[in-house]
């Protein structure tokens, strides 16, 4: 999983990481912190777009699973740091 997340485009990696965290395959907070430190502003922007898409319900058209409140909280915590 970590190899795929490290090599995937940011948008895909964020989607996959959120799903993996939901199934407890990934420590989302640690992964977000590491990826943000390595990739910088571009990755942060991808995270913000991801959260905006999920908050506005735009994911309904793609069939993506609902984002848990706890998962959103992890994203916000890391983005605030």
MMTF fields as JSON, N, C-alpha, C and O atoms, coordinates in Angstrom:
{
  "mmtfVersion": "1.0.0",
  "mmtfProducer": "UNKNOWN",
  "numBonds": 323,
  "numAtoms": 324,
  "numGroups": 81,
  "numChains": 1,
  "numModels": 1,
  "chainsPerModel": [1],
  "groupsPerChain": [81],
  "chainIdList": ["A"],
  "bondAtomList": [4, 2, 8, 6, 12, 10, 16, 14, 20, 18, 24, 22, 28, 26, 32, 30, 36, 34, 40, 38, 44, 42, 48, 46, 52, 50, 56, 54, 60, 58, 64, 62, 68, 66, 72, 70, 76, 74, 80, 78, 84, 82, 88, 86, 92, 90, 96, 94, 100, 98, 104, 102, 108, 106, 112, 110, 116, 114, 120, 118, 124, 122, 128, 126, 132, 130, 136, 134, 140, 138, 144, 142, 148, 146, 152, 150, 156, 154, 160, 158, 164, 162, 168, 166, 172, 170, 176, 174, 180, 178, 184, 182, 188, 186, 192, 190, 196, 194, 200, 198, 204, 202, 208, 206, 212, 210, 216, 214, 220, 218, 224, 222, 228, 226, 232, 230, 236, 234, 240, 238, 244, 242, 248, 246, 252, 250, 256, 254, 260, 258, 264, 262, 268, 266, 272, 270, 276, 274, 280, 278, 284, 282, 288, 286, 292, 290, 296, 294, 300, 298, 304, 302, 308, 306, 312, 310, 316, 314, 320, 318],
  "bondOrderList": [1, 1, 1, 1, 1, 1, 1, 1, 1, 1, 1, 1, 1, 1, 1, 1, 1, 1, 1, 1, 1, 1, 1, 1, 1, 1, 1, 1, 1, 1, 1, 1, 1, 1, 1, 1, 1, 1, 1, 1, 1, 1, 1, 1, 1, 1, 1, 1, 1, 1, 1, 1, 1, 1, 1, 1, 1, 1, 1, 1, 1, 1, 1, 1, 1, 1, 1, 1, 1, 1, 1, 1, 1, 1, 1, 1, 1, 1, 1, 1],
  "groupList": [{"groupName": "UNK", "atomNameList": ["N", "CA", "C", "O"], "elementList": ["N", "C", "C", "O"], "formalChargeList": [0, 0, 0, 0], "bondAtomList": [1, 0, 2, 1, 3, 2], "bondOrderList": [1, 1, 2], "singleLetterCode": "X", "chemCompType": "L-PEPTIDE LINKING"}],
  "groupTypeList": [0, 0, 0, 0, 0, 0, 0, 0, 0, 0, 0, 0, 0, 0, 0, 0, 0, 0, 0, 0, 0, 0, 0, 0, 0, 0, 0, 0, 0, 0, 0, 0, 0, 0, 0, 0, 0, 0, 0, 0, 0, 0, 0, 0, 0, 0, 0, 0, 0, 0, 0, 0, 0, 0, 0, 0, 0, 0, 0, 0, 0, 0, 0, 0, 0, 0, 0, 0, 0, 0, 0, 0, 0, 0, 0, 0, 0, 0, 0, 0, 0],
  "groupIdList": [1, 2, 3, 4, 5, 6, 7, 8, 9, 10, 11, 12, 13, 14, 15, 16, 17, 18, 19, 20, 21, 22, 23, 24, 25, 26, 27, 28, 29, 30, 31, 32, 33, 34, 35, 36, 37, 38, 39, 40, 41, 42, 43, 44, 45, 46, 47, 48, 49, 50, 51, 52, 53, 54, 55, 56, 57, 58, 59, 60, 61, 62, 63, 64, 65, 66, 67, 68, 69, 70, 71, 72, 73, 74, 75, 76, 77, 78, 79, 80, 81],
  "secStructList": [7, 2, 2, 2, 2, 2, 2, 1, 7, 2, 2, 2, 2, 2, 2, 2, 2, 2, 2, 2, 2, 2, 6, 6, 1, 1, 7, 2, 2, 2, 2, 2, 2, 2, 2, 2, 2, 2, 2, 6, 2, 2, 2, 2, 2, 2, 2, 2, 2, 2, 2, 2, 2, 2, 2, 2, 6, 4, 4, 4, 4, 6, 6, 7, 7, 7, 7, 7, 2, 2, 2, 2, 2, 2, 2, 2, 2, 2, 2, 2, 7],
  "xCoordList": [0.83, 0.0, 0.868, 0.589, 1.909, 2.74, 3.451, 3.648, 3.836, 4.496, 3.529, 3.912, 2.302, 1.294, 1.014, 0.957, 0.839, 0.548, 1.69, 1.453, 2.919, 4.074, 4.221, 4.723, 3.793, 3.997, 2.758, 2.849, 1.628, 0.378, 0.276, 0.843, -0.445, -0.734, -1.459, -2.165, -1.28, -1.829, -3.318, -3.737, -4.113, -5.567, -5.936, -6.759, -5.334, -5.604, -5.089, -5.756, -3.91, -3.322, -4.193, -4.358, -4.746, -5.609, -6.87, -7.271, -7.493, -8.692, -8.379, -9.112, -7.281, -6.896, -6.533, -6.901, -5.825, -5.442, -6.669, -6.727, -7.644, -8.864, -9.605, -10.113, -9.66, -10.309, -9.52, -10.105, -8.206, -7.367, -7.469, -7.483, -7.539, -7.674, -9.028, -9.136, -10.037, -11.383, -11.406, -12.131, -10.603, -10.526, -9.377, -9.051, -8.781, -7.698, -6.456, -5.778, -6.159, -4.937, -3.829, -2.685, -4.163, -3.221, -3.432, -4.566, -2.334, -2.387, -2.455, -1.433, -3.653, -3.882, -3.145, -2.553, -3.175, -2.526, -1.029, -0.49, -0.374, 1.064, 1.345, 2.27, 0.554, 0.766, 0.578, 1.387, -0.48, -0.726, 0.42, 0.863, 0.901, 2.007, 3.257, 3.912, 3.581, 4.77, 4.637, 5.573, 3.478, 3.27, 3.261, 3.808, 2.643, 2.613, 4.024, 4.374, 4.826, 6.206, 7.027, 7.862, 6.791, 7.566, 7.098, 7.92, 5.789, 5.243, 4.839, 4.725, 4.622, 4.347, 2.975, 1.972, 2.963, 1.719, 0.83, -0.395, 1.423, 0.613, -0.233, -1.407, 0.361, -0.374, -1.441, -2.558, -1.109, -2.079, -3.286, -4.426, -3.042, -4.137, -5.011, -6.232, -4.4, -5.158, -6.041, -7.191, -5.514, -6.307, -7.496, -8.601, -7.269, -8.357, -9.437, -10.626, -9.035, -10.019, -10.787, -11.998, -10.09, -10.721, -11.784, -12.906, -11.434, -12.391, -13.564, -14.71, -13.282, -14.352, -15.316, -16.533, -14.763, -15.598, -16.493, -17.685, -15.922, -16.689, -17.708, -18.808, -17.354, -18.259, -19.458, -20.542, -19.27, -20.372, -21.208, -22.213, -20.79, -21.565, -21.249, -21.976, -20.176, -19.819, -19.435, -19.449, -19.094, -18.7, -19.878, -19.676, -21.09, -22.261, -22.295, -22.773, -21.784, -21.824, -20.795, -20.956, -19.744, -18.706, -18.935, -18.255, -19.87, -20.132, -19.125, -19.05, -18.348, -17.355, -18.054, -19.127, -17.45, -18.054, -18.035, -17.185, -18.971, -19.042, -17.782, -17.229, -17.343, -16.155, -16.579, -17.424, -15.996, -16.33, -15.892, -14.902, -16.641, -16.311, -14.914, -14.166, -14.566, -13.24, -12.136, -11.08, -12.393, -11.415, -11.259, -10.141, -12.368, -12.295, -11.513, -10.709, -11.747, -11.05, -9.54, -8.779, -9.104, -7.672, -7.116, -6.048, -7.832, -7.387, -7.262, -6.246, -8.273, -8.239, -7.109, -6.447, -6.89, -5.819, -4.462, -3.65, -4.225, -2.939, -2.807, -1.731, -3.881, -3.834, -3.611, -3.013, -4.079, -3.897, -2.471, -2.025, -1.763, -0.414, 0.586, 1.762],
  "yCoordList": [-1.202, 0.0, 1.258, 2.207, 1.264, 2.462, 2.765, 3.933, 1.737, 1.949, 2.625, 3.55, 2.174, 2.768, 4.204, 5.091, 4.443, 5.792, 6.757, 7.921, 6.28, 7.145, 7.524, 8.604, 6.656, 6.895, 7.426, 7.889, 7.362, 7.782, 9.306, 10.001, 9.816, 11.256, 11.652, 10.84, 12.886, 13.335, 13.036, 12.52, 13.356, 13.187, 11.719, 11.417, 10.825, 9.399, 8.92, 8.141, 9.381, 8.97, 9.395, 8.632, 10.593, 11.072, 10.218, 9.822, 9.935, 9.076, 7.698, 7.181, 7.112, 5.778, 5.775, 4.85, 6.787, 6.878, 7.005, 6.381, 7.805, 7.954, 6.618, 6.267, 5.893, 4.584, 3.587, 2.833, 3.583, 2.664, 2.967, 2.051, 4.238, 4.611, 4.172, 3.735, 4.29, 3.869, 2.384, 1.956, 1.612, 0.164, -0.202, -1.374, 0.825, 0.672, -0.008, -0.758, 0.255, -0.236, 0.809, 0.513, 2.025, 3.125, 4.104, 4.405, 4.595, 5.682, 6.975, 7.498, 7.47, 8.605, 9.853, 10.559, 10.125, 11.336, 11.324, 12.315, 10.232, 10.113, 10.237, 10.941, 9.559, 9.602, 11.017, 11.49, 11.694, 13.066, 13.988, 14.806, 13.863, 14.696, 14.471, 15.426, 13.212, 12.89, 13.371, 13.937, 13.14, 13.53, 15.047, 15.584, 15.745, 17.209, 17.781, 18.748, 17.195, 17.66, 17.435, 18.265, 16.319, 15.982, 16.738, 17.16, 16.912, 17.466, 18.926, 19.603, 19.422, 20.838, 21.32, 20.62, 22.533, 23.249, 22.544, 22.601, 21.896, 21.208, 20.102, 19.941, 19.357, 18.299, 18.88, 18.365, 19.935, 20.593, 21.058, 20.893, 21.633, 22.068, 20.905, 21.04, 19.771, 18.571, 18.132, 17.744, 18.19, 17.812, 18.742, 18.296, 20.024, 21.003, 20.745, 20.775, 20.492, 20.188, 18.908, 18.837, 17.906, 16.651, 16.895, 16.401, 17.646, 17.938, 18.773, 18.536, 19.739, 20.575, 19.724, 19.889, 18.817, 17.937, 17.073, 16.92, 16.521, 15.659, 16.449, 15.96, 17.648, 18.464, 18.953, 19.13, 19.175, 19.681, 18.564, 18.819, 17.319, 16.198, 15.864, 15.092, 16.427, 16.163, 14.707, 14.233, 13.994, 12.594, 11.683, 10.546, 12.155, 11.315, 10.811, 9.709, 11.629, 11.229, 10.139, 9.407, 10.019, 9.025, 7.733, 6.739, 7.725, 6.52, 6.305, 5.213, 7.33, 7.218, 7.05, 7.611, 6.283, 6.117, 7.438, 8.296, 7.581, 8.793, 8.9, 7.891, 10.105, 10.352, 10.498, 11.333, 9.69, 9.72, 11.049, 11.65, 11.484, 12.722, 12.632, 13.609, 11.478, 11.284, 11.471, 12.031, 10.997, 11.141, 12.605, 13.084, 13.317, 14.751, 15.466, 16.353, 15.083, 15.715, 15.525, 16.44, 14.364, 14.107, 15.028, 15.616, 15.156, 16.053, 17.478, 18.134, 17.96, 19.334, 19.529, 20.566, 18.538, 18.62, 18.771, 19.605, 17.977, 18.022, 19.319, 19.915, 19.749, 20.963, 22.211, 23.184, 22.187, 23.32, 23.422, 24.499, 22.301, 22.284, 23.024, 23.1],
  "zCoordList": [0.0, 0.0, 0.0, -0.733, 0.814, 0.906, -0.411, -0.749, -1.155, -2.448, -3.421, -4.138, -3.445, -4.338, -3.927, -4.779, -2.637, -2.16, -2.461, -2.784, -2.356, -2.596, -4.061, -4.372, -4.96, -6.394, -7.112, -8.249, -6.467, -7.108, -7.161, -6.318, -8.151, -8.175, -6.888, -6.289, -6.477, -5.193, -5.03, -3.994, -6.041, -5.914, -5.673, -4.81, -6.427, -6.243, -4.895, -4.214, -4.51, -3.239, -2.06, -1.108, -2.111, -1.022, -0.928, 0.167, -2.062, -2.075, -1.503, -0.66, -1.973, -1.523, -0.046, 0.678, 0.404, 1.815, 2.714, 3.774, 2.302, 3.096, 3.204, 4.269, 2.115, 2.128, 2.979, 3.756, 2.832, 3.616, 5.105, 5.927, 5.452, 6.86, 7.408, 8.554, 6.59, 7.003, 7.357, 8.255, 6.64, 6.883, 7.83, 8.016, 8.417, 9.403, 8.835, 9.537, 7.563, 6.932, 6.961, 6.618, 7.367, 7.274, 8.419, 8.791, 8.969, 9.942, 9.127, 8.684, 8.942, 8.052, 8.512, 7.696, 9.79, 10.295, 9.981, 9.489, 10.257, 9.997, 8.497, 8.092, 7.686, 6.242, 5.705, 4.906, 6.137, 5.682, 6.077, 5.272, 7.303, 7.767, 6.918, 6.502, 6.666, 5.875, 4.43, 3.866, 3.848, 2.442, 2.302, 1.339, 3.261, 3.214, 3.36, 2.682, 4.23, 4.41, 3.145, 2.788, 2.471, 1.277, 0.035, -0.779, -0.114, -1.36, -1.258, -2.28, -0.065, 0.123, -0.299, -0.163, -0.814, -1.1, -2.118, -2.014, -3.077, -4.094, -3.447, -3.778, -2.539, -1.857, -0.94, -0.882, -0.232, 0.651, -0.157, 0.277, -1.318, -2.189, -2.621, -2.704, -2.895, -3.264, -2.104, -2.31, -0.899, 0.284, 0.47, 0.781, 0.279, 0.416, -0.633, -0.315, -1.874, -2.93, -2.604, -2.815, -2.094, -1.707, -0.632, -0.743, 0.394, 1.464, 0.95, 1.331, 0.093, -0.462, -1.287, -1.199, -2.086, -2.907, -2.018, -2.287, -0.983, -0.091, 0.731, 0.986, 1.14, 1.948, 1.153, 1.708, -0.15, -0.971, -1.573, -2.237, -1.338, -1.86, -3.3, -3.926, -3.844, -5.236, -5.461, -6.597, -4.397, -4.542, -4.861, -5.286, -4.666, -4.928, -6.367, -6.636, -7.293, -8.695, -9.006, -9.983, -8.195, -8.467, -7.709, -7.966, -6.789, -6.007, -4.894, -4.331, -4.567, -3.501, -2.153, -1.935, -1.254, 0.067, 0.829, 0.59, 1.735, 2.552, 3.396, 3.835, 3.616, 4.42, 5.876, 6.2, 6.748, 8.169, 8.785, 8.368, 9.769, 10.47, 11.073, 11.061, 11.593, 12.183, 11.14, 11.434, 9.925, 8.85, 8.483, 8.295, 8.381, 8.102, 9.186, 8.899, 10.43, 11.553, 11.442, 11.757, 11.004, 10.836, 9.755, 9.929, 8.643, 7.579, 8.109, 7.88, 8.806, 9.327, 10.323, 10.322, 11.167, 12.167, 11.49, 11.891, 10.48, 9.782, 8.975, 8.932, 8.348, 7.54, 8.406, 7.945, 9.636, 10.532, 11.069, 11.465, 11.078, 11.665, 10.817, 11.174]
}
